[in-house]
Amino acid sequence: MNGNVLSINAEKKDAVNGRTIMKQRPRVIDKKMRLPITVKEGEEKVNSAKYADGVLTIEIPITKKGKEISLD
């Protein structure tokens, strides 16, 4: 995290029986995303990320919550 910019870096290593398997999908990913939130000061480092069943889940502590709207 750098301000409200989230950086994701990952590398996939494919090795089966000592052989490298090449595929069309990229082995290295380097993405940067600007988030529409303000991250808590001192909480810029995200340690709670997990990857399961093709989904990356990241928990980021934020400073503000959404505002409440009353329904009449």
N, C-alpha and C positions, 0 to 999 in steps of 0.2 A: 504494500500500500504506500502510495505517495500522495498525501492529501486525499482526494476522492477518486484517484486513479488506481484501479486494481490491476496488477500485473500477474499473469499466469504463465509459468514456464514448466514444460513437461517434456520428457523424452521416453519413448517406448523402445525397449530392447527386445527383439525377437530372436530367440535362439532355441533351436530344437536339435537335440543330439549333437551339439557343437557346430551346427550349421546356421548361417544367417538367412532368414527368409525375407525377401524384399516384396513389398506390397505397394499398391498405388497410393495408399493413405500416407500422409506425412508422419515421420517418426519423431520429429521435433516440433513443438508448438510454443510460440511466444506471442501471447495476446495481451493487449492493454485495453481496459475498458474504463470509461469515465462513469462513475456511479452518481445517481441523483440524491445522494445522502451525505451527511457530514459524519465522519468517523470520530469516535471519542479520542481525545488527546491522549497520547501514550499507548493507544491500542492499535497502532498502525500495522503491527505485525500480526498476521492471521495464522494461528496454529491449528485451528479447528476445521480443516478441510478433509473431505473423504470422497473417494471415487468408488461407486458401486453400481453395477448393472448399467454402465454407460452414462451415468449421471454424476456430475461433479457438484457436491454440496459444500458451500462455504458459509460459515457463520461469522458475521462482522458486527461488533458492537457499535451502535449508532447513538448520537446525542439526542436527537429529537424523535418523538413518536408522531404519528399522524394526528391531525386535530379532530376532535369529536364534533359530530354534526348531529343536532337534535332533530328528530322526526316528529312532526306535529300531526 
